[in-house]
């Protein structure tokens, strides 16, 4: 049985979202730090929403990397941090 997902943020939440391509001089640590601030400002508390919004912050090869992760291989935000920093 599928677990129901929490609703995504309302409005134009993507307008000020930090973006990460892995090639534009921003490190994974810098991007994740900026994303944590962004998600906190949006009051994103649910892990499923946090991760769905996070993938929207990735572009190009970084998004391709995320999409190639095995389904359900990352269960919580801290695990995503660890995997993101390794790649």
MARBARO-703891 format. One line per field, with one value per residue: residue in three letters; y, x, z of N, C-alpha, C in turn. Coordinates in nm, 2 decimals. Last residue first. Layout:
<atoms>
resn	c(ALA_...)
n.c2	c(Y_...)
n.c1	c(X_...)
n.c3	c(Z_...)
ca.c2	c(Y_...)
ca.c1	c(X_...)
ca.c3	c(Z_...)
c.c2	c(Y_...)
c.c1	c(X_...)
c.c3	c(Z_...)
</atoms>
This chain:
<atoms>
resn	c(UNK_UNK_UNK_UNK_UNK_UNK_UNK_UNK_UNK_UNK_UNK_UNK_UNK_UNK_UNK_UNK_UNK_UNK_UNK_UNK_UNK_UNK_UNK_UNK_UNK_UNK_UNK_UNK_UNK_UNK_UNK_UNK_UNK_UNK_UNK_UNK_UNK_UNK_UNK_UNK_UNK_UNK_UNK_UNK_UNK_UNK_UNK_UNK_UNK_UNK_UNK_UNK_UNK_UNK_UNK_UNK_UNK_UNK_UNK_UNK_UNK_UNK_UNK_UNK_UNK_UNK_UNK_UNK_UNK_UNK_UNK_UNK_UNK_UNK_UNK_UNK_UNK_UNK_UNK_UNK_UNK_UNK_UNK_UNK_UNK_UNK_UNK)
n.c2	c(1.25_1.28_1.46_1.29_1.11_1.28_1.40_1.17_1.12_1.33_1.28_0.94_0.73_0.64_0.44_0.46_0.36_0.45_0.73_0.88_1.13_1.23_1.25_1.44_1.66_1.70_1.75_1.96_2.06_2.08_2.15_1.94_1.79_1.94_1.88_1.61_1.64_1.79_1.60_1.40_1.53_1.83_2.10_2.40_2.69_2.84_2.87_2.61_2.60_2.80_2.67_2.44_2.55_2.65_2.39_2.28_2.45_2.40_2.13_2.12_2.45_2.63_2.63_2.49_2.22_2.14_2.28_2.40_2.69_2.81_2.96_3.16_3.03_2.81_2.90_3.04_2.83_2.58_2.28_1.97_1.75_1.42_1.11_0.79_0.50_0.22_-0.12)
n.c1	c(2.86_2.86_2.65_2.43_2.44_2.40_2.15_1.99_2.00_1.86_1.60_1.52_1.56_1.65_1.55_1.31_1.46_1.81_1.88_1.83_1.76_2.01_2.14_1.98_2.03_2.30_2.30_2.02_1.94_1.75_1.52_1.36_1.45_1.33_1.07_1.08_1.20_0.99_0.78_0.88_0.92_0.76_0.82_0.88_0.87_1.01_1.24_1.34_1.41_1.62_1.80_1.85_1.97_2.21_2.32_2.33_2.51_2.74_2.78_2.83_2.93_2.92_3.02_2.85_2.81_2.59_2.36_2.10_1.93_1.69_1.39_1.21_1.00_0.88_0.64_0.40_0.15_0.22_0.41_0.23_0.09_0.23_0.12_0.04_0.21_0.06_0.08)
n.c3	c(-0.37_-0.09_-0.04_-0.09_0.12_0.34_0.29_0.30_0.57_0.66_0.57_0.49_0.31_0.01_-0.15_-0.29_-0.60_-0.64_-0.84_-1.06_-0.98_-0.90_-1.15_-1.27_-1.12_-1.19_-1.46_-1.44_-1.10_-0.80_-0.68_-0.69_-0.48_-0.27_-0.29_-0.20_0.05_0.19_0.17_0.33_0.58_0.67_0.70_0.57_0.59_0.42_0.57_0.54_0.28_0.28_0.45_0.30_0.07_0.17_0.24_-0.02_-0.14_0.01_-0.03_-0.31_-0.42_-0.72_-0.98_-1.16_-1.16_-1.01_-1.00_-0.81_-0.68_-0.44_-0.51_-0.57_-0.70_-0.59_-0.47_-0.53_-0.37_-0.12_-0.10_-0.12_0.13_0.17_0.04_0.17_0.07_-0.09_0.00)
ca.c2	c(1.26_1.18_1.50_1.41_1.06_1.19_1.48_1.24_1.02_1.32_1.40_1.06_0.73_0.74_0.42_0.43_0.41_0.35_0.66_0.75_1.05_1.21_1.17_1.31_1.61_1.68_1.62_1.90_2.08_2.02_2.25_2.05_1.74_1.94_2.01_1.64_1.57_1.84_1.73_1.37_1.48_1.69_2.01_2.27_2.60_2.79_2.99_2.66_2.51_2.81_2.80_2.43_2.49_2.74_2.50_2.22_2.43_2.54_2.18_2.05_2.32_2.61_2.69_2.64_2.27_2.07_2.21_2.34_2.58_2.80_2.84_3.20_3.15_2.79_2.86_3.04_2.96_2.66_2.42_2.06_1.85_1.55_1.22_0.92_0.59_0.34_0.00)
ca.c1	c(2.86_2.95_2.79_2.45_2.45_2.52_2.27_2.01_2.06_2.00_1.68_1.51_1.44_1.67_1.68_1.30_1.34_1.70_1.89_1.89_1.66_1.91_2.20_1.99_1.90_2.27_2.36_2.12_1.93_1.86_1.64_1.33_1.48_1.48_1.11_1.02_1.27_1.13_0.78_0.85_1.03_0.74_0.85_0.86_0.82_0.88_1.16_1.30_1.30_1.50_1.74_1.80_1.84_2.11_2.30_2.24_2.38_2.68_2.76_2.71_2.96_2.86_3.10_2.85_2.91_2.72_2.39_2.23_1.94_1.83_1.45_1.34_1.06_1.00_0.75_0.52_0.20_0.13_0.38_0.34_0.08_0.18_0.22_0.00_0.20_0.14_0.00)
ca.c3	c(-0.51_-0.15_-0.02_-0.17_-0.02_0.33_0.31_0.17_0.47_0.70_0.52_0.57_0.40_0.10_-0.10_-0.15_-0.52_-0.63_-0.71_-1.08_-1.04_-0.80_-1.04_-1.33_-1.11_-1.05_-1.41_-1.52_-1.25_-0.88_-0.68_-0.79_-0.62_-0.29_-0.32_-0.33_-0.05_0.18_0.10_0.19_0.51_0.64_0.81_0.53_0.69_0.37_0.54_0.68_0.32_0.20_0.49_0.44_0.06_0.12_0.34_0.09_-0.19_0.00_0.10_-0.26_-0.37_-0.59_-0.87_-1.16_-1.24_-0.98_-1.13_-0.81_-0.78_-0.49_-0.48_-0.50_-0.75_-0.67_-0.39_-0.61_-0.43_-0.21_-0.06_-0.16_0.02_0.23_0.05_0.12_0.18_-0.10_0.00)
c.c2	c(1.39_1.19_1.41_1.46_1.18_1.15_1.40_1.33_1.08_1.22_1.38_1.16_0.86_0.76_0.53_0.41_0.36_0.40_0.56_0.67_0.90_1.11_1.13_1.21_1.46_1.62_1.59_1.77_2.00_2.03_2.20_2.15_1.85_1.90_2.02_1.78_1.60_1.78_1.79_1.50_1.45_1.65_1.86_2.18_2.46_2.71_2.95_2.78_2.56_2.73_2.83_2.56_2.47_2.68_2.60_2.32_2.38_2.53_2.32_2.10_2.25_2.47_2.68_2.70_2.42_2.12_2.12_2.26_2.53_2.68_2.84_3.07_3.19_2.91_2.84_3.01_2.94_2.78_2.49_2.20_1.93_1.65_1.34_1.02_0.73_0.43_0.12)
c.c1	c(2.88_2.96_2.89_2.59_2.49_2.54_2.39_2.13_2.08_2.07_1.83_1.62_1.42_1.55_1.72_1.44_1.35_1.58_1.78_1.91_1.70_1.80_2.09_2.04_1.90_2.13_2.32_2.17_2.04_1.84_1.76_1.44_1.45_1.51_1.26_1.06_1.22_1.21_0.91_0.84_1.00_0.86_0.84_0.91_0.79_0.81_1.02_1.21_1.25_1.38_1.62_1.73_1.77_1.97_2.20_2.22_2.28_2.54_2.69_2.68_2.83_2.88_3.04_2.92_2.93_2.83_2.51_2.25_2.09_1.85_1.60_1.42_1.19_1.07_0.88_0.64_0.32_0.20_0.30_0.31_0.20_0.17_0.15_0.10_0.15_0.11_0.09)
c.c3	c(-0.57_-0.30_-0.08_-0.16_-0.11_0.19_0.28_0.18_0.34_0.60_0.54_0.53_0.48_0.19_0.00_-0.08_-0.38_-0.55_-0.71_-0.95_-1.06_-0.86_-0.94_-1.23_-1.17_-1.04_-1.27_-1.47_-1.32_-1.03_-0.76_-0.79_-0.72_-0.43_-0.35_-0.38_-0.19_0.06_0.08_0.11_0.36_0.55_0.77_0.64_0.65_0.47_0.49_0.66_0.46_0.25_0.41_0.48_0.20_0.11_0.29_0.20_-0.08_-0.05_0.10_-0.12_-0.32_-0.54_-0.73_-1.04_-1.24_-1.07_-1.11_-0.93_-0.78_-0.58_-0.53_-0.46_-0.69_-0.72_-0.46_-0.54_-0.51_-0.26_-0.16_-0.11_0.00_0.11_0.11_0.14_0.12_0.02_0.00)
</atoms>
